[in-house]
Amino acid sequence: MFQIDPMSRLPVYEQIIEQVERFILTNVLTPGSQIPSVRSVSLTNSVNPRTILKAYNELDSRGLIQAVPGKGYFVCMDACDRLREKGRAKMKDLSALVTELAMSGITKEEICACIEAVFADTAQSAASSQEGDPS
């Protein structure tokens, strides 16, 4: 399920967090579904179980997953809503960036084309994620 890049500048636990968030937003992981166990992720990706546990604990503290003793970790019912709200909170940053781009001479058309390309790539990634097996 997880694609860990050992050459990435992003720590492994953050790669796991980002991937779980993306899987939740693209419905690869649905509310109430179980996520892979620490042990299985550790074995399949050759990652220290403490690293995976660190990622899972962070996801738990963000209210995206919850631990069920003796059963594993499950996606919270409102995880997608929490992530969407987090995304909406970044609109101020986008506004500031667009202002900076406009002031540096980037046209509205160029900015809109970039945004359209991002949405097209995101839709394509979501479709291919749903086609594949998340395990």
C-alpha positions as CSV (number, residue, x, y, z in Angstrom):
1,M,0.0,0.0,0.0
2,F,2.7,2.5,0.9
3,Q,5.5,3.5,-1.4
4,I,8.4,4.5,0.7
5,D,11.3,6.4,-1.0
6,P,14.4,5.9,1.0
7,M,16.2,8.7,-1.0
8,S,13.5,11.3,-0.3
9,R,14.3,14.2,1.9
10,L,11.0,13.7,3.6
11,P,11.3,11.4,6.6
12,V,9.6,8.0,6.2
13,Y,7.0,8.7,8.9
14,E,6.0,11.9,7.1
15,Q,5.8,9.9,3.8
16,I,3.4,7.5,5.5
17,I,1.3,10.4,6.9
18,E,1.0,12.0,3.5
19,Q,0.0,8.8,1.8
20,V,-2.6,8.0,4.4
21,E,-4.1,11.5,4.0
22,R,-4.1,11.1,0.2
23,F,-5.7,7.6,0.5
24,I,-8.4,9.1,2.7
25,L,-9.1,12.0,0.4
26,T,-9.3,9.8,-2.7
27,N,-11.5,7.2,-0.9
28,V,-8.9,4.4,-1.2
29,L,-9.3,4.3,2.6
30,T,-12.9,4.9,3.6
31,P,-14.4,5.8,7.0
32,G,-14.3,2.9,9.3
33,S,-11.9,0.9,7.2
34,Q,-8.8,-0.7,8.7
35,I,-5.4,0.5,7.7
36,P,-2.5,-1.9,7.4
37,S,-1.0,-3.1,10.7
38,V,2.3,-1.7,11.9
39,R,3.8,-5.1,11.6
40,S,2.7,-5.7,8.0
41,V,3.9,-2.2,6.9
42,S,7.2,-2.9,8.6
43,L,7.7,-6.2,6.8
44,T,6.6,-5.1,3.4
45,N,8.6,-1.9,3.4
46,S,11.6,-2.9,5.6
47,V,10.8,0.0,7.9
48,N,11.4,0.1,11.6
49,P,8.0,-0.5,13.4
50,R,8.7,2.5,15.7
51,T,8.8,4.7,12.6
52,I,5.4,3.4,11.5
53,L,4.0,3.8,15.0
54,K,5.2,7.4,15.0
55,A,3.3,8.1,11.8
56,Y,0.2,6.3,13.1
57,N,0.3,8.1,16.5
58,E,0.5,11.4,14.6
59,L,-2.5,10.5,12.4
60,D,-4.3,9.5,15.6
61,S,-3.5,12.8,17.2
62,R,-4.9,14.6,14.1
63,G,-8.1,12.7,14.5
64,L,-7.7,10.9,11.2
65,I,-7.4,7.3,12.5
66,Q,-8.1,5.7,15.8
67,A,-6.6,2.7,17.6
68,V,-8.9,-0.1,18.6
69,P,-7.0,-2.2,21.2
70,G,-6.4,-5.7,20.0
71,K,-7.9,-5.0,16.5
72,G,-5.7,-2.3,14.9
73,Y,-6.1,1.2,13.4
74,F,-9.2,2.4,11.7
75,V,-10.1,5.5,9.6
76,C,-12.2,7.9,11.6
77,M,-15.7,8.7,10.3
78,D,-14.9,12.4,9.9
79,A,-11.3,12.0,8.6
80,C,-12.1,13.3,5.1
81,D,-14.0,16.3,6.5
82,R,-11.0,17.2,8.7
83,L,-8.6,17.0,5.8
84,R,-10.8,19.1,3.6
85,E,-11.1,21.7,6.3
86,K,-7.3,21.7,6.7
87,G,-7.1,22.3,2.9
88,R,-9.5,25.2,3.1
89,A,-7.5,26.8,5.8
90,K,-4.6,27.0,3.3
91,M,-6.6,29.4,1.0
92,K,-4.9,32.4,2.7
93,D,-1.5,31.0,1.6
94,L,-2.8,30.5,-1.9
95,S,-4.2,34.0,-2.0
96,A,-0.8,35.4,-0.9
97,L,1.0,33.3,-3.5
98,V,-1.3,34.3,-6.3
99,T,-0.8,38.0,-5.3
100,E,3.0,37.5,-5.4
101,L,2.8,35.8,-8.8
102,A,0.5,38.5,-10.3
103,M,2.9,41.2,-9.0
104,S,5.8,39.4,-10.7
105,G,4.1,39.6,-14.0
106,I,2.5,36.1,-14.2
107,T,-0.8,36.5,-16.0
108,K,-4.2,35.4,-14.8
109,E,-4.3,33.0,-17.8
110,E,-1.0,31.3,-16.8
111,I,-2.2,31.0,-13.2
112,C,-5.5,29.5,-14.2
113,A,-3.8,27.1,-16.7
114,C,-1.5,25.9,-13.9
115,I,-4.5,25.4,-11.6
116,E,-6.4,23.5,-14.3
117,A,-3.4,21.2,-14.8
118,V,-3.2,20.5,-11.1
119,F,-6.9,19.6,-10.9
120,A,-6.5,17.4,-14.0
121,D,-3.5,15.6,-12.6
122,T,-5.3,15.2,-9.2
123,A,-8.4,13.7,-10.9
124,Q,-6.2,11.3,-12.9
125,S,-4.2,10.3,-9.8
126,A,-7.4,9.7,-7.8
127,A,-8.9,7.5,-10.6
128,S,-5.7,5.4,-10.9
129,S,-5.6,5.1,-7.1
130,Q,-9.1,3.7,-7.0
131,E,-8.4,1.2,-9.8
132,G,-5.4,-0.3,-7.9
133,D,-5.6,-2.5,-4.8
134,P,-4.7,-0.5,-1.7
135,S,-3.1,-3.4,0.1
